[in-house]
């Protein structure tokens, strides 16, 4: 039994349990969510391409973002298949351009520009950081670049207080990746109808 069939079985069990639950008032409020779970994926394969715009940063950050997008789409099953081999054909290409990627510490040092703080480590009692990620996301057909779906993702947090011993870079990067996965769900997987209309009709 494949993964999609097992998922459908779990959803049916959830629905039955709601129907037979005494005095259940949750049934109608969750029907839409349950329906969304059993929607078929977009009937096309897709490849991920992540690149920097004019502002460049570390290659490892670009690779991390690319891996996150790829792993998320594999897990979410929004598309029929996610192509990971470079030579294999894909019906669609998701191009994510990193417009801005920055973490500013209280004295203005940017993630990727200054790897370690200068001065006495014991003197660093508390820092304030601000992080920003802006992605331009374009999904296009491989055989027709005029067929496109376009969206943007913006992630930011201002003046986050950090305490002694905390790794500012690790905190900011993990927070960015966590929020990016949430935005992918909202901007891509919940927009399957619009993507199909823009690219496959």
KOLPAGU-570961 format. One line per 3 residues: number of its first residue (from 1); for each residue x, y, z of C-alpha. Coordinates in steps of 0.001 Angstrom, whole numbers, plus 500000, padded with zeros to 6 digits. Layout:
<pts>
NUM = X:Y:Z ~ ...
</pts>
This chain:
<pts>
1 = 500000:500000:500000 ~ 501520:503330:498976 ~ 501882:506360:501205
4 = 498913:508219:499702 ~ 496534:505305:500313 ~ 497718:505001:503913
7 = 497130:508736:504359 ~ 493585:508409:502993 ~ 492881:505565:505400
10 = 494048:507633:508369 ~ 491841:510530:507269 ~ 488792:508259:506941
13 = 489401:506940:510461 ~ 489644:510523:511752 ~ 486393:511449:510026
16 = 484524:508397:511376 ~ 485760:509095:514890 ~ 484380:512628:514639
19 = 481016:511401:513365 ~ 480537:508891:516182 ~ 481945:511099:518936
22 = 479112:512018:521332 ~ 478062:515628:520923 ~ 480832:516325:518411
25 = 480736:519910:517169 ~ 484079:519741:515381 ~ 482975:517813:512299
28 = 481990:520663:510021 ~ 484842:522894:511181 ~ 487431:520323:510092
31 = 485845:519102:506864 ~ 487689:521674:504797 ~ 491041:520714:506328
34 = 490347:517017:505778 ~ 489392:517667:502173 ~ 492628:519538:501625
37 = 494587:516543:502904 ~ 493140:514190:500287 ~ 493544:516530:497326
40 = 495569:515028:494526 ~ 499016:516534:493953 ~ 499649:518865:491060
43 = 499976:516428:488115 ~ 503497:517427:487143 ~ 507086:516830:488208
46 = 509136:519749:489506 ~ 512800:520670:489939 ~ 514181:523174:492506
49 = 516643:525891:491497 ~ 517872:528329:494175 ~ 520129:531237:493267
52 = 521309:534541:494662 ~ 520183:537837:493192 ~ 522465:540867:493269
55 = 523343:540422:496969 ~ 525506:537335:497414 ~ 526117:535471:500664
58 = 527552:532111:501699 ~ 527132:529159:499347 ~ 526204:526977:502350
61 = 523125:529148:502991 ~ 521981:528758:499387 ~ 522475:524988:499648
64 = 520530:524828:502940 ~ 517597:526710:501409 ~ 517645:524479:498322
67 = 517648:521334:500485 ~ 514813:522638:502641 ~ 512606:523449:499626
70 = 513321:520078:498064 ~ 512713:518107:501266 ~ 509551:520047:502059
73 = 507999:519394:498642 ~ 508920:515712:498901 ~ 507254:515501:502316
76 = 504198:517601:501471 ~ 503493:515780:498178 ~ 502194:518981:496572
79 = 503509:517852:493200 ~ 503376:514478:491497 ~ 507150:514104:491800
82 = 510167:516151:492868 ~ 513112:515680:490508 ~ 516454:515628:492312
85 = 518757:514383:489539 ~ 520220:517198:487426 ~ 519979:515316:484125
88 = 516416:514109:484607 ~ 513566:515973:482910 ~ 511038:517883:485021
91 = 507762:519369:483792 ~ 508101:522432:486024 ~ 510967:524439:487498
94 = 510729:526300:490803 ~ 513226:529167:490669 ~ 513837:530775:494066
97 = 515966:533922:493930 ~ 517416:535115:497239 ~ 516891:538872:497125
100 = 518041:539519:500688 ~ 519562:537376:503422 ~ 520869:539225:506430
103 = 521300:538913:510173 ~ 522328:542093:511947 ~ 523765:542023:515442
106 = 523477:545018:517707 ~ 526657:546587:516344 ~ 525679:545987:512696
109 = 527750:542910:511834 ~ 526072:540935:509062 ~ 525745:537149:508907
112 = 528325:535915:506419 ~ 530357:539115:506588 ~ 531706:538666:510118
115 = 532018:535069:511258 ~ 533283:535714:514786 ~ 532934:538774:516996
118 = 536006:540788:517837 ~ 537214:541608:521335 ~ 536860:539894:524676
121 = 534228:537088:524506 ~ 533444:537544:528198 ~ 532370:541113:527515
124 = 529543:539978:525228 ~ 526806:539831:527838 ~ 523794:540380:525583
127 = 523189:541015:521892 ~ 520191:542172:519910 ~ 519754:540702:516430
130 = 517486:541333:513471 ~ 517185:538813:510621 ~ 515638:539069:507164
133 = 515095:536696:504243 ~ 513340:537708:501032 ~ 512755:535174:498260
136 = 511309:535714:494815 ~ 509654:532420:493819 ~ 508790:531662:490199
139 = 507326:528356:489039 ~ 507453:527947:485266 ~ 506940:525224:482703
142 = 510081:523687:481252 ~ 508655:523803:477740 ~ 506966:527212:477924
145 = 508549:529995:479974 ~ 505514:532217:479387 ~ 503458:529913:481629
148 = 504358:531108:485138 ~ 503193:531286:488741 ~ 504868:533988:490808
151 = 504970:534766:494532 ~ 507316:536274:497106 ~ 508294:535141:500579
154 = 509428:537582:503265 ~ 510676:536511:506690 ~ 511842:538939:509358
157 = 512268:539384:513090 ~ 513483:542580:514734 ~ 515403:543190:517946
160 = 515494:539620:519227 ~ 517364:539623:522555 ~ 520132:537064:522930
163 = 521712:536031:526217 ~ 525203:534864:527256 ~ 526244:531608:525611
166 = 523584:531707:522900 ~ 524740:531221:519321 ~ 523196:534133:517430
169 = 523997:532726:514001 ~ 522569:529283:514781 ~ 519391:530738:516314
172 = 518742:533069:513387 ~ 519402:530460:510713 ~ 517212:527808:512352
175 = 514421:530372:512796 ~ 514686:531402:509143 ~ 514466:527801:507893
178 = 511519:526979:510180 ~ 509569:530008:508990 ~ 510507:529313:505366
181 = 508871:525880:505541 ~ 505701:527485:506931 ~ 505700:530050:504120
184 = 506172:527319:501506 ~ 503024:525647:502774 ~ 501072:528896:502629
187 = 502444:530282:499361 ~ 502839:527087:497333 ~ 501051:523998:498629
190 = 497863:525842:499600 ~ 497794:527476:496149 ~ 497609:524274:494107
193 = 494476:525370:492275 ~ 496052:528653:491176 ~ 499268:526902:490117
196 = 497357:524367:488018 ~ 495326:527135:486375 ~ 498439:529218:485610
199 = 500666:526421:484336 ~ 498667:523414:483184 ~ 495521:524814:481550
</pts>
